[in-house]
Amino acid sequence: MIASKMHEIRFDVEELACNYCARRLFDGLSGVEGVVAIHIQPPPERLDGPDDLWGTVVIKFVPEVVGSEEIYDHVRHLGYRLRKAPDG
């Protein structure tokens, strides 16, 4: 069996300012077949600006099993808004 090359996506998710929200997102994505690694970086300390509640999410996945659009749909289904990260 030939191992598939993993892909990585990076995007920002709104409302990741608390541990509960980050854990809920992590748990929700952990059950997605093909997702092999999830890294959630919470937003920096609140700056009282429009972007102060957006955290960054990095996901490694096997593209033959799950696609990036399916991952985005899972995030939306969990009730979060997302946008492409500036460096992603």
Contact map, one row per residue, 1 for C-alpha under 8 A:
1110000000000000000000000000000000000000000000000000000000000000000000000000000000000000
1111000000000000000000000000000000000000000000000000000000000000000000000000000000000000
1111100000000000000000000000000000000000000000000000000000000000000000000000000000000000
0111110000000000000000000000000000000000000000000000000000000101000000000000000000000000
0011111000000000000000000000000000000000000000000000000000000100000000000000000000000000
0001111100000000000000000000000000000000000000000000000000011110000000000000000000000000
0000111110000000000000000000000000000000000000000000000000011110000000000000000000000000
0000011111000000000000000000000000000000000000000000000001111000000000000000000000000000
0000001111100000000000000000000000000000000000000000000001110000000100000000000000000001
0000000111110000000000000000000000000000000000000000000111100000000000000000000000011011
0000000011111000000000000000000000000000000000000000000111000000000000000000000001111001
0000000001111100000000000000000000000000000000000000011110000000000000000000000001111000
0000000000111111000000000000000000000000000000000000011110000000000000000000000111100000
0000000000011111000000000000000000000000000000000000111000000000000000000000000111000000
0000000000001111110010000000000000000000000000000000111000000000000000000000000100000000
0000000000001111111011000000000000000000011000000000111000000000000000000000000000000000
0000000000000011111011000000000000000000011000000000111000000000000000000000000000000000
0000000000000011111111000000000000000000010000000000000000000000000000000000000000000000
0000000000000001111111100000000000000000000000000000000000000000000000000000000000000000
0000000000000000011111110000000000000000000000000000000000000000000000000000000000000000
0000000000000011111111111000000000000000000000000000000000000000000000000000000000000000
0000000000000001111111111100000000000001010000000000000000000000000000000000000000000000
0000000000000000001111111110000000000000000000000000000000000000000000000000000000000000
0000000000000000000111111111000000000000000000000000000000000000000000000000000000000000
0000000000000000000011111111100000000000000000000000000000000000000000000010010000000000
0000000000000000000001111111110000000101000000000000000000000000000000000000000000000000
0000000000000000000000111111111000000000000000000000000000000000000000000000000000000000
0000000000000000000000011111111100000000000000000000000000000000000000000110010000000000
0000000000000000000000001111111100100100000000000000000000000000000000100110000000000000
0000000000000000000000000111111110110100000000000000000000000000000000000000000000000000
0000000000000000000000000011111110100000000000000000000000000000000000000000000000000000
0000000000000000000000000001111111100000000000000000000000000000000000100000000000000000
0000000000000000000000000000011111100000000000000000000000000000110000000000000000000000
0000000000000000000000000000000111110000000000000000000000001111110000000000000000000000
0000000000000000000000000000111111111100000000000000000000111100010000000000000000000000
0000000000000000000000000000010001111100000000000000000000111100000000000000000000000000
0000000000000000000000000000000000111110000000000000000000111000000000000000000000000000
0000000000000000000000000100110000111111000000000000000011110000000000000000000000000000
0000000000000000000000000000000000001111100000000000000011100000000000000000000000000000
0000000000000000000001000100000000000111110000000000001111000000000000000000000000000000
0000000000000000000000000000000000000011111000000000001110000000000000000000000000000000
0000000000000001110001000000000000000001111100000000011100000000000000000000000000000000
0000000000000001100000000000000000000000111111000001111100000000000000000000000000000000
0000000000000000000000000000000000000000011111100001000000000000000000000000000000000000
0000000000000000000000000000000000000000001111100001000000000000000000000000000000000000
0000000000000000000000000000000000000000001111111001100000000000000000000000000000000000
0000000000000000000000000000000000000000000111111001000000000000000000000000000000000000
0000000000000000000000000000000000000000000001111101000000000000000000000000000000000000
0000000000000000000000000000000000000000000001111111000000000000000000000000000000000000
0000000000000000000000000000000000000000000000011111100000000000000000000000000000000000
0000000000000000000000000000000000000000000000001111110000000000000000000000000000000000
0000000000000000000000000000000000000000001111111111110000000000000000000000000000000000
0000000000000111100000000000000000000000001001000111111000000000000000000000000000000000
0000000000011111100000000000000000000000011000000011111100000000000000000000000000000000
0000000000011111100000000000000000000001111000000000111110000000000000000000000000000000
0000000001111000000000000000000000000001111000000000011111000000000000000000000000001000
0000000001111000000000000000000000000111100000000000001111100000000000000000000000000000
0000000111100000000000000000000000000111000000000000000111110000000000000000000000000000
0000000111000000000000000000000000111110000000000000000011111000000000000000000000000000
0000011110000000000000000000000000111100000000000000000001111100000000000000000000000000
0000011100000000000000000000000001111000000000000000000000111110011000000000000000000000
0001111000000000000000000000000001110000000000000000000000011111111000000000000000000000
0000011000000000000000000000000001000000000000000000000000001111111100000000000000000000
0001000000000000000000000000000001000000000000000000000000000111111000000000000000000000
0000000000000000000000000000000011000000000000000000000000000111111000000000000000000000
0000000000000000000000000000000011100000000000000000000000001111111101100000000000000000
0000000000000000000000000000000000000000000000000000000000001111111111100000000000000000
0000000010000000000000000000000000000000000000000000000000000010011111110000000000000000
0000000000000000000000000000000000000000000000000000000000000000001111111000000000000000
0000000000000000000000000000000000000000000000000000000000000000011111111100000000000000
0000000000000000000000000000100100000000000000000000000000000000011111111110000000000000
0000000000000000000000000000000000000000000000000000000000000000000111111111000001000000
0000000000000000000000000000000000000000000000000000000000000000000011111111100000000000
0000000000000000000000000001100000000000000000000000000000000000000001111111110000000000
0000000000000000000000001001100000000000000000000000000000000000000000111111111111000000
0000000000000000000000000000000000000000000000000000000000000000000000011111111111000000
0000000000000000000000000000000000000000000000000000000000000000000000001111111100000000
0000000000000000000000001001000000000000000000000000000000000000000000000111111100000000
0000000000000000000000000000000000000000000000000000000000000000000000000011111110000000
0000000000001110000000000000000000000000000000000000000000000000000000000011111111000000
0000000000001100000000000000000000000000000000000000000000000000000000000011001111100000
0000000000111100000000000000000000000000000000000000000000000000000000010011000111110000
0000000000111000000000000000000000000000000000000000000000000000000000000000000011111000
0000000001110000000000000000000000000000000000000000000000000000000000000000000001111101
0000000001110000000000000000000000000000000000000000000100000000000000000000000000111111
0000000000000000000000000000000000000000000000000000000000000000000000000000000000011111
0000000001000000000000000000000000000000000000000000000000000000000000000000000000001111
0000000011100000000000000000000000000000000000000000000000000000000000000000000000011111
